[in-house]
Amino acid sequence: MICTTCPYCGVGCGVRASYKNGVTTIEGDKEHPANFGRLCSKGSALGETTGPEDRLLYPQIGDERTSWDEALNLVAAKFNQTVDEHGPDSVAFYVSGQILTEDYYVANKLMKGAIGSANIDTNSRLCMASSVVGHKRAFGTDTVPGTYDDLELADLLILVGSNLAWCHPVIYQRVAAAKQVRPDMKVVVIDPRRTATCELADLHLTITPDGDTALFNKLLVALHKRGVTDTQWMTTATEGFAAALEAAQADTGETGLAPDEEAIFFDWVCNTEKTVTVYSQGVNQSRGGTDKVNAILNCHLSTGRIGRPGMGPFSITGQPNAMGGREVGGLANQLAAHMDFALEDVDRVARFWDTPGIAKKPGLKAIDMFQAVAGGRVKAIWIMGTNPVDSLPEANSVAKALAACPFVVVSDVVNETDTLAYADVVLPAAAWGEKDGTVTNSERRISRQRPFMAAPGDAKPDWWQICQVAHRMGCAGFDYETPAQIFAEHARLSAFENNGTRDFDIGAWANTDETRYNAMTPFRWPARTDGETAERFFADGRFYTPSGRGRFVAVSSPAAKTVDPAFPMTLNTGRIRDHWHTMTRTARSPRLSAHIAEPYCEIHPADAARLGIKEATLVRIASPKGEAVIRALITDRQMQGHVFAPMHWTSVTSSAGRIDTVVPAITDPFSGQPASKNVAVTVTALSPAAYGFAVMQERPDPQSEDLLYWALAKCDGGWRMEFALSEGQSFAPPQAPDVSVNDGAGGRRDLWFDGDRLKAAIFTSPRPVAVARSWAVEQLSVNHNPQTRSFLGAGRPGAGQPDKGAIVCSCNSVGANEIGAAIHAGCTTIDAVGTATQAGTNCGSCRSEIATMISQFTNSEEGGAHVAPLAAE
């Protein structure tokens, strides 16, 4: 098997993979220091996502297949023409934290070095740009000081705006294992929602959205008052404390927390030296994200709790190569190798690349870039490995901008994304399993992605496409034949005129050849030419600021948002456990859709009652920018007055689940990162004429039906679909059903067969359809005689037949009913449930949900144990 690296989140798990006779085999790499063999549900299902179906196989101009020469010649000619007529800033690249470092490097070299514009930005702008700016303000450079080991070594772990259990499950499992060994280890979760991560928490602080700066400013004041601040450390290693403390003392921002909650938190931090603060999108994705980051860093700088085992701030990234992109200058306001647009850095990179026309000022950040496209200032754009028509805020405006843009190039892997519809040229890219290069994870560890299967059709690596366009544009310096050559140049630049003045230095790899590159094992930077390495940064009090001192940054809470009576609710967007970004990969795996198969929102029972929203009914979430129609999940995990909705669904997988159409393009003033966690919306109940659920062997085409609502997901044996109908609408195959049953309550169950196999089953009802969905899906894969056909019309298994219930464990397809039965039978620990049902015994991503069920059973007077299903079962 080939050792490679997972293509999902920033944990950077090692994977062992092989491909033979059309089957991809996946297992965790027990030697990789990020995961030691663990994989989450997404990583475990990677083998289901590598097939040739739905792939882009050939270059296209418009809708017509063409050759690589024709496509690349057109791209080069159009970019050259646009630059000649309108200048370098009239073109742009929008790239992705899912491309490899080598791809990133040549894309930046082409745009910034050869074309002479810094108009290259990345979708990583959406997840960690505020951390980058916060790091640079405090440390002088974009450095994550600590390691994953610190999370296990800490006596107090603070998780801020991070649903670690769902978004970084392997790290969550490492923390859970450490806490099991050391029960005195405390975990604090700071989040407006009660997420799956809270099952591990000793204290959950339900902070008001954007209350983080106020909380950590209050903590800084408490640390000072109680004499916990390290005066000697601050005197020798830092600057600016007095101004930061004064700003903290003057901050009148609200946290939404009770005084006793704050007091407990402050006591724990003040009394625990080995403290690690992990923060993620809940911090970064806000209008004051950079200040939030610095409020956290201020607390660690004031105590000297940084860079030592078990202590420090830790930014955990969302994408597999967000860090690698930062290292090569993937953001519009960076140059390569952690350099900026300071005159000496521009000169240094220009001399190294031998490009006198190098960009000399920052380019357009993501939001500004697409607004420039809309305004006609950017007239040609190349989008690589990302889907901005769904993932950027004001997504409908992004679509309109691309529709009006004179020339759009899209490189992607799959043939069906919402962004592809606007491409003048489509370039088929190699996918994970076919690509060759490196990625860097959240703890600065560089690992190899290695190919273990051939790319289908004419798909090519991104670096090859970029270099080919560069050649055709007449740009020198792109004569690479392998990714190893690109990596070696990247390493040489990192060490060029460095001498320890820059944090990012992998000069030890400057002379890498193919043999050494292919044999690379995971390593953490820095890896300097002189052999110097560093597990952690800043414990020695040396920083990369002009003075060499760490900088406190005076920050204040943003002004309180004015409540608009027309949009009184607050929307928080985010991710779910088993899906990734806009599902171009994960939607191909039936088991990853088994847990949650449609877009939804969490809403508090009191809000639901006030708004007339019933369990599993449909709601419309709207802002002045757009609207989405999704399923209601009523739960007290959500704060009253707030709703949460995932960002994964697109026009390919749902009728109106694109939640980023609702999010306005409000950004942090320093980082340009969008604010996706605090959006003013209105939530209204919908009243369809009928609800429906279908399982079908063949993929339906709901777009052509103009249904009021639909959400489509792959399942074992075919497809499953939730839908809703307006008055007079219907949804069914053209031929009459073989079996039709009226349920006595205005609903119908229509069945179509192909011999003994179920071809389609469609269930409709005036209310959300009460069907055992997991059981219904299973019926596509079994034979049916006349007697069993009658059970299908009931929508539930017959007496004595099993019904799994809503899937909780995706890896082993274990449902809520099976887990509930085990708990009722006396399994009162997660491990006991695993022994009885296999749930939670593979990747462990569902263990927090199992813990919730056990808790529900233990705390319920009725002894009930359940997980509320997304749609009514």
Solvent accessible surface area in square Angstrom, and as a share of the most:
residue,aa,sasa,rsa
1,M,93,0.41
2,I,67,0.34
3,C,51,0.30
4,T,4,0.03
5,T,1,0.01
6,C,10,0.06
7,P,10,0.06
8,Y,2,0.01
9,C,14,0.09
10,G,0,0.00
11,V,0,0.00
12,G,4,0.04
13,C,10,0.06
14,G,0,0.00
15,V,0,0.00
16,R,75,0.27
17,A,0,0.00
18,S,35,0.23
19,Y,85,0.32
20,K,151,0.64
21,N,136,0.70
22,G,54,0.52
23,V,97,0.55
24,T,16,0.09
25,T,67,0.39
26,I,32,0.16
27,E,76,0.34
28,G,13,0.12
29,D,12,0.06
30,K,157,0.66
31,E,152,0.68
32,H,5,0.02
33,P,34,0.22
34,A,0,0.00
35,N,0,0.00
36,F,106,0.44
37,G,22,0.21
38,R,81,0.30
39,L,14,0.07
40,C,11,0.06
41,S,2,0.01
42,K,6,0.03
43,G,1,0.01
44,S,18,0.12
45,A,0,0.00
46,L,0,0.00
47,G,22,0.21
48,E,64,0.29
49,T,2,0.01
50,T,11,0.06
51,G,18,0.17
52,P,87,0.54
53,E,79,0.35
54,D,61,0.31
55,R,12,0.04
56,L,8,0.04
57,L,59,0.30
58,Y,65,0.25
59,P,0,0.00
60,Q,49,0.22
61,I,60,0.30
62,G,33,0.32
63,D,136,0.71
64,E,125,0.56
65,R,159,0.58
66,T,21,0.12
67,S,50,0.32
68,W,26,0.09
69,D,82,0.42
70,E,104,0.47
71,A,0,0.00
72,L,1,0.01
73,N,77,0.39
74,L,51,0.25
75,V,0,0.00
76,A,3,0.02
77,A,57,0.44
78,K,75,0.32
79,F,1,0.01
80,N,48,0.25
81,Q,89,0.40
82,T,14,0.08
83,V,31,0.18
84,D,119,0.62
85,E,107,0.48
86,H,98,0.44
87,G,22,0.21
88,P,52,0.33
89,D,66,0.34
90,S,3,0.02
91,V,0,0.00
92,A,0,0.00
93,F,2,0.01
94,Y,0,0.00
95,V,0,0.00
96,S,0,0.00
97,G,0,0.00
98,Q,56,0.25
99,I,5,0.02
100,L,3,0.01
101,T,4,0.02
102,E,2,0.01
103,D,1,0.01
104,Y,0,0.00
105,Y,1,0.00
106,V,0,0.00
107,A,0,0.00
108,N,2,0.01
109,K,9,0.04
110,L,0,0.00
111,M,0,0.00
112,K,2,0.01
113,G,1,0.01
114,A,37,0.29
115,I,16,0.08
116,G,19,0.18
117,S,2,0.01
118,A,3,0.02
119,N,3,0.02
120,I,0,0.00
121,D,0,0.00
122,T,2,0.01
123,N,8,0.04
124,S,1,0.00
125,R,1,0.00
126,L,22,0.11
127,C,7,0.04
128,M,1,0.00
129,A,1,0.01
130,S,0,0.00
131,S,0,0.00
132,V,1,0.00
133,V,22,0.13
134,G,0,0.00
135,H,2,0.01
136,K,43,0.18
137,R,51,0.19
138,A,0,0.00
139,F,0,0.00
140,G,25,0.24
141,T,11,0.06
142,D,6,0.03
143,T,0,0.00
144,V,0,0.00
145,P,1,0.01
146,G,4,0.04
147,T,1,0.00
148,Y,2,0.01
149,D,59,0.30
150,D,2,0.01
151,L,1,0.01
152,E,45,0.20
153,L,73,0.36
154,A,0,0.00
155,D,56,0.29
156,L,1,0.00
157,L,0,0.00
158,I,2,0.01
159,L,0,0.00
160,V,0,0.00
161,G,13,0.12
162,S,3,0.02
163,N,16,0.08
164,L,0,0.00
165,A,1,0.01
166,W,26,0.09
167,C,26,0.15
168,H,3,0.01
169,P,3,0.02
170,V,3,0.02
171,I,2,0.01
172,Y,12,0.04
173,Q,18,0.08
174,R,6,0.02
175,V,0,0.00
176,A,26,0.20
177,A,40,0.31
178,A,15,0.11
179,K,31,0.13
180,Q,135,0.60
181,V,122,0.70
182,R,79,0.29
183,P,101,0.64
184,D,129,0.67
185,M,1,0.01
186,K,71,0.30
187,V,0,0.00
188,V,0,0.00
189,V,1,0.00
190,I,1,0.01
191,D,12,0.06
192,P,25,0.16
193,R,18,0.06
194,R,105,0.38
195,T,8,0.05
196,A,17,0.13
197,T,0,0.00
198,C,17,0.10
199,E,71,0.32
200,L,25,0.13
201,A,25,0.20
202,D,71,0.37
203,L,24,0.12
204,H,40,0.18
205,L,0,0.00
206,T,50,0.29
207,I,3,0.01
208,T,40,0.23
209,P,23,0.15
210,D,17,0.09
211,G,1,0.01
212,D,8,0.04
213,T,0,0.00
214,A,2,0.01
215,L,0,0.00
216,F,2,0.01
217,N,2,0.01
218,K,79,0.33
219,L,2,0.01
220,L,1,0.01
221,V,21,0.12
222,A,10,0.08
223,L,1,0.00
224,H,76,0.34
225,K,156,0.66
226,R,113,0.41
227,G,61,0.59
228,V,38,0.22
229,T,17,0.10
230,D,54,0.28
231,T,93,0.54
232,Q,143,0.64
233,W,32,0.11
234,M,20,0.09
235,T,88,0.51
236,T,91,0.53
237,A,3,0.02
238,T,6,0.03
239,E,64,0.29
240,G,40,0.38
241,F,34,0.14
242,A,79,0.61
243,A,57,0.44
244,A,1,0.01
245,L,17,0.08
246,E,118,0.53
247,A,20,0.16
248,A,5,0.04
249,Q,104,0.46
250,A,72,0.56
251,D,28,0.14
252,T,121,0.70
253,G,21,0.20
254,E,134,0.60
255,T,3,0.02
256,G,58,0.56
257,L,20,0.10
258,A,44,0.34
259,P,111,0.70
260,D,92,0.48
261,E,48,0.22
262,E,17,0.08
263,A,42,0.33
264,I,70,0.36
265,F,0,0.00
266,F,20,0.08
267,D,55,0.28
268,W,53,0.19
269,V,6,0.04
270,C,12,0.07
271,N,123,0.63
272,T,24,0.14
273,E,93,0.42
274,K,65,0.28
275,T,3,0.02
276,V,1,0.01
277,T,2,0.01
278,V,0,0.00
279,Y,0,0.00
280,S,5,0.03
281,Q,24,0.11
282,G,19,0.18
283,V,0,0.00
284,N,2,0.01
285,Q,28,0.12
286,S,2,0.01
287,R,59,0.22
288,G,9,0.08
289,G,0,0.00
290,T,0,0.00
291,D,26,0.14
292,K,4,0.02
293,V,0,0.00
294,N,0,0.00
295,A,1,0.01
296,I,0,0.00
297,L,1,0.00
298,N,2,0.01
299,C,7,0.04
300,H,9,0.04
301,L,0,0.00
302,S,0,0.00
303,T,10,0.06
304,G,5,0.04
305,R,14,0.05
306,I,1,0.00
307,G,7,0.07
308,R,83,0.30
309,P,73,0.46
310,G,0,0.00
311,M,10,0.04
312,G,4,0.03
313,P,1,0.01
314,F,2,0.01
315,S,1,0.01
316,I,2,0.01
317,T,1,0.01
318,G,0,0.00
319,Q,3,0.01
320,P,3,0.02
321,N,0,0.00
322,A,1,0.01
323,M,6,0.03
324,G,0,0.00
325,G,3,0.03
326,R,2,0.01
327,E,1,0.01
328,V,0,0.00
329,G,0,0.00
330,G,0,0.00
331,L,1,0.01
332,A,0,0.00
333,N,30,0.15
334,Q,5,0.02
335,L,0,0.00
336,A,2,0.02
337,A,0,0.00
338,H,25,0.11
339,M,2,0.01
340,D,45,0.24
341,F,30,0.12
342,A,44,0.34
343,L,154,0.77
344,E,107,0.48
345,D,20,0.10
346,V,10,0.06
347,D,70,0.36
348,R,37,0.14
349,V,0,0.00
350,A,14,0.11
351,R,123,0.45
352,F,49,0.21
353,W,16,0.06
354,D,119,0.62
355,T,18,0.11
356,P,117,0.74
357,G,49,0.47
358,I,4,0.02
359,A,4,0.03
360,K,129,0.55
361,K,126,0.53
362,P,71,0.44
363,G,19,0.18
364,L,38,0.19
365,K,47,0.20
366,A,0,0.00
367,I,13,0.07
368,D,61,0.32
369,M,0,0.00
370,F,7,0.03
371,Q,95,0.42
372,A,0,0.00
373,V,4,0.02
374,A,62,0.48
375,G,60,0.57
376,G,30,0.29
377,R,146,0.53
378,V,0,0.00
379,K,55,0.23
380,A,0,0.00
381,I,0,0.00
382,W,1,0.00
383,I,0,0.00
384,M,1,0.01
385,G,26,0.25
386,T,11,0.06
387,N,9,0.05
388,P,0,0.00
389,V,4,0.02
390,D,3,0.01
391,S,17,0.11
392,L,1,0.01
393,P,5,0.03
394,E,31,0.14
395,A,0,0.00
396,N,59,0.30
397,S,58,0.38
398,V,8,0.05
399,A,13,0.10
400,K,150,0.64
401,A,2,0.02
402,L,2,0.01
403,A,71,0.55
404,A,77,0.59
405,C,11,0.06
406,P,92,0.58
407,F,9,0.04
408,V,0,0.00
409,V,0,0.00
410,V,0,0.00
411,S,1,0.01
412,D,13,0.07
413,V,36,0.20
414,V,11,0.06
415,N,77,0.40
416,E,74,0.33
417,T,10,0.06
418,D,20,0.10
419,T,1,0.00
420,L,22,0.11
421,A,85,0.66
422,Y,66,0.25
423,A,15,0.12
424,D,56,0.29
425,V,0,0.00
426,V,7,0.04
427,L,0,0.00
428,P,0,0.00
429,A,4,0.03
430,A,3,0.02
431,A,9,0.07
432,W,8,0.03
433,G,2,0.02
434,E,19,0.08
435,K,16,0.07
436,D,39,0.20
437,G,0,0.00
438,T,1,0.01
439,V,3,0.02
440,T,2,0.01
441,N,4,0.02
442,S,0,0.00
443,E,2,0.01
444,R,0,0.00
445,R,27,0.10
446,I,3,0.02
447,S,4,0.03
448,R,8,0.03
449,Q,8,0.03
450,R,43,0.16
451,P,54,0.34
452,F,27,0.11
453,M,30,0.13
454,A,91,0.70
455,A,38,0.29
456,P,28,0.18
457,G,47,0.45
458,D,55,0.29
459,A,7,0.06
460,K,68,0.29
461,P,35,0.22
462,D,6,0.03
463,W,23,0.08
464,W,63,0.22
465,Q,1,0.00
466,I,1,0.00
467,C,4,0.02
468,Q,42,0.19
469,V,1,0.01
470,A,0,0.00
471,H,75,0.34
472,R,73,0.27
473,M,23,0.10
474,G,68,0.65
475,C,24,0.14
476,A,89,0.69
477,G,35,0.34
478,F,1,0.01
479,D,115,0.59
480,Y,28,0.11
481,E,140,0.63
482,T,38,0.22
483,P,12,0.08
484,A,1,0.01
485,Q,74,0.33
486,I,0,0.00
487,F,1,0.00
488,A,5,0.04
489,E,21,0.10
490,H,2,0.01
491,A,0,0.00
492,R,101,0.37
493,L,0,0.00
494,S,0,0.00
495,A,29,0.23
496,F,57,0.24
497,E,73,0.33
498,N,1,0.01
499,N,145,0.75
500,G,40,0.39
501,T,92,0.53
502,R,22,0.08
503,D,0,0.00
504,F,0,0.00
505,D,7,0.04
506,I,0,0.00
507,G,3,0.03
508,A,38,0.30
509,W,26,0.09
510,A,16,0.13
511,N,138,0.71
512,T,13,0.07
513,D,83,0.43
514,E,72,0.32
515,T,106,0.62
516,R,95,0.35
517,Y,2,0.01
518,N,79,0.40
519,A,69,0.54
520,M,6,0.02
521,T,97,0.56
522,P,43,0.27
523,F,29,0.12
524,R,25,0.09
525,W,1,0.00
526,P,1,0.00
527,A,11,0.09
528,R,21,0.08
529,T,107,0.62
530,D,112,0.58
531,G,55,0.53
532,E,86,0.39
533,T,93,0.54
534,A,29,0.23
535,E,99,0.44
536,R,51,0.19
537,F,13,0.05
538,F,6,0.02
539,A,47,0.36
540,D,88,0.46
541,G,14,0.13
542,R,168,0.61
543,F,13,0.05
544,Y,54,0.20
545,T,10,0.06
546,P,133,0.84
547,S,64,0.41
548,G,27,0.26
549,R,82,0.30
550,G,0,0.00
551,R,74,0.27
552,F,13,0.05
553,V,24,0.14
554,A,54,0.42
555,V,5,0.03
556,S,60,0.39
557,S,23,0.15
558,P,39,0.24
559,A,82,0.64
560,A,97,0.75
561,K,75,0.32
562,T,129,0.75
563,V,109,0.62
564,D,60,0.31
565,P,119,0.75
566,A,63,0.49
567,F,39,0.16
568,P,71,0.44
569,M,6,0.03
570,T,25,0.14
571,L,0,0.00
572,N,21,0.11
573,T,5,0.03
574,G,12,0.11
575,R,33,0.12
576,I,2,0.01
577,R,1,0.00
578,D,1,0.01
579,H,3,0.01
580,W,10,0.03
581,H,28,0.12
582,T,12,0.07
583,M,9,0.04
584,T,51,0.30
585,R,45,0.16
586,T,0,0.00
587,A,26,0.20
588,R,21,0.08
589,S,0,0.00
590,P,25,0.16
591,R,62,0.23
592,L,0,0.00
593,S,4,0.02
594,A,30,0.23
595,H,23,0.10
596,I,16,0.08
597,A,10,0.08
598,E,3,0.01
599,P,2,0.01
600,Y,3,0.01
601,C,0,0.00
602,E,5,0.02
603,I,0,0.00
604,H,40,0.18
605,P,57,0.36
606,A,39,0.30
607,D,2,0.01
608,A,2,0.02
609,A,84,0.65
610,R,143,0.52
611,L,50,0.25
612,G,47,0.45
613,I,5,0.03
614,K,141,0.60
615,E,74,0.33
616,A,0,0.00
617,T,17,0.10
618,L,0,0.00
619,V,0,0.00
620,R,74,0.27
621,I,0,0.00
622,A,16,0.12
623,S,11,0.07
624,P,104,0.65
625,K,97,0.41
626,G,18,0.17
627,E,86,0.39
628,A,0,0.00
629,V,10,0.06
630,I,3,0.01
631,R,3,0.01
632,A,0,0.00
633,L,10,0.05
634,I,35,0.18
635,T,12,0.07
636,D,86,0.45
637,R,71,0.26
638,Q,4,0.02
639,M,52,0.23
640,Q,110,0.49
641,G,23,0.22
642,H,27,0.12
643,V,0,0.00
644,F,4,0.02
645,A,1,0.01
646,P,3,0.02
647,M,32,0.14
648,H,0,0.00
649,W,4,0.01
650,T,4,0.02
651,S,45,0.29
652,V,27,0.15
653,T,16,0.09
654,S,1,0.01
655,S,41,0.26
656,A,31,0.24
657,G,1,0.01
658,R,35,0.13
659,I,3,0.01
660,D,8,0.04
661,T,4,0.02
662,V,0,0.00
663,V,0,0.00
664,P,24,0.15
665,A,25,0.19
666,I,84,0.42
667,T,42,0.25
668,D,1,0.01
669,P,108,0.68
670,F,101,0.42
671,S,0,0.00
672,G,9,0.09
673,Q,0,0.00
674,P,3,0.02
675,A,8,0.07
676,S,11,0.07
677,K,34,0.14
678,N,24,0.12
679,V,3,0.02
680,A,38,0.30
681,V,0,0.00
682,T,34,0.20
683,V,3,0.02
684,T,61,0.35
685,A,40,0.31
686,L,27,0.14
687,S,109,0.70
688,P,17,0.11
689,A,43,0.34
690,A,20,0.15
691,Y,10,0.04
692,G,1,0.01
693,F,0,0.00
694,A,0,0.00
695,V,1,0.00
696,M,22,0.10
697,Q,59,0.26
698,E,121,0.54
699,R,94,0.34
700,P,16,0.10
701,D,84,0.43
702,P,1,0.01
703,Q,92,0.41
704,S,84,0.54
705,E,73,0.33
706,D,115,0.60
707,L,12,0.06
708,L,60,0.30
709,Y,1,0.00
710,W,11,0.04
711,A,1,0.01
712,L,8,0.04
713,A,9,0.07
714,K,51,0.21
715,C,8,0.05
716,D,94,0.48
717,G,47,0.46
718,G,11,0.11
719,W,47,0.17
720,R,25,0.09
721,M,2,0.01
722,E,4,0.02
723,F,0,0.00
724,A,0,0.00
725,L,11,0.05
726,S,41,0.27
727,E,154,0.69
728,G,81,0.78
729,Q,52,0.23
730,S,86,0.55
731,F,18,0.07
732,A,55,0.43
733,P,29,0.18
734,P,140,0.88
735,Q,86,0.38
736,A,83,0.64
737,P,47,0.29
738,D,86,0.45
739,V,38,0.22
740,S,57,0.37
741,V,58,0.33
742,N,110,0.56
743,D,55,0.29
744,G,81,0.78
745,A,50,0.39
746,G,67,0.64
747,G,2,0.02
748,R,100,0.36
749,R,23,0.08
750,D,19,0.10
751,L,0,0.00
752,W,6,0.02
753,F,23,0.09
754,D,90,0.46
755,G,55,0.53
756,D,81,0.42
757,R,91,0.33
758,L,1,0.01
759,K,68,0.29
760,A,4,0.03
761,A,2,0.02
762,I,5,0.02
763,F,3,0.01
764,T,26,0.15
765,S,13,0.08
766,P,58,0.36
767,R,139,0.51
768,P,23,0.14
769,V,3,0.01
770,A,52,0.40
771,V,0,0.00
772,A,0,0.00
773,R,9,0.03
774,S,14,0.09
775,W,17,0.06
776,A,3,0.02
777,V,17,0.10
778,E,68,0.31
779,Q,19,0.08
780,L,3,0.02
781,S,58,0.37
782,V,66,0.38
783,N,106,0.54
784,H,6,0.03
785,N,78,0.40
786,P,116,0.73
787,Q,129,0.58
788,T,38,0.22
789,R,59,0.22
790,S,76,0.49
791,F,70,0.29
792,L,5,0.03
793,G,2,0.02
794,A,60,0.46
795,G,0,0.00
796,R,98,0.36
797,P,23,0.14
798,G,13,0.12
799,A,113,0.88
800,G,89,0.85
801,Q,80,0.36
802,P,110,0.69
803,D,36,0.18
804,K,46,0.19
805,G,4,0.04
806,A,21,0.16
807,I,11,0.06
808,V,1,0.01
809,C,3,0.02
810,S,4,0.03
811,C,24,0.14
812,N,60,0.31
813,S,48,0.31
814,V,7,0.04
815,G,0,0.00
816,A,8,0.07
817,N,75,0.38
818,E,63,0.28
819,I,0,0.00
820,G,5,0.05
821,A,61,0.48
822,A,10,0.08
823,I,0,0.00
824,H,105,0.47
825,A,89,0.69
826,G,52,0.50
827,C,22,0.13
828,T,76,0.44
829,T,76,0.44
830,I,41,0.21
831,D,83,0.43
832,A,34,0.27
833,V,0,0.00
834,G,2,0.02
835,T,115,0.67
836,A,62,0.48
837,T,28,0.16
838,Q,100,0.44
839,A,0,0.00
840,G,5,0.04
841,T,74,0.43
842,N,86,0.44
843,C,10,0.06
844,G,4,0.04
845,S,2,0.02
846,C,4,0.02
847,R,60,0.22
848,S,3,0.02
849,E,20,0.09
850,I,0,0.00
851,A,22,0.17
852,T,35,0.21
853,M,0,0.00
854,I,18,0.09
855,S,43,0.28
856,Q,59,0.26
857,F,48,0.20
858,T,93,0.54
859,N,116,0.60
860,S,38,0.25
861,E,172,0.77
862,E,153,0.69
863,G,17,0.16
864,G,27,0.26
865,A,16,0.12
866,H,106,0.48
867,V,33,0.19
868,A,39,0.30
869,P,41,0.26
870,L,23,0.11
871,A,6,0.05
872,A,31,0.24
873,E,40,0.18
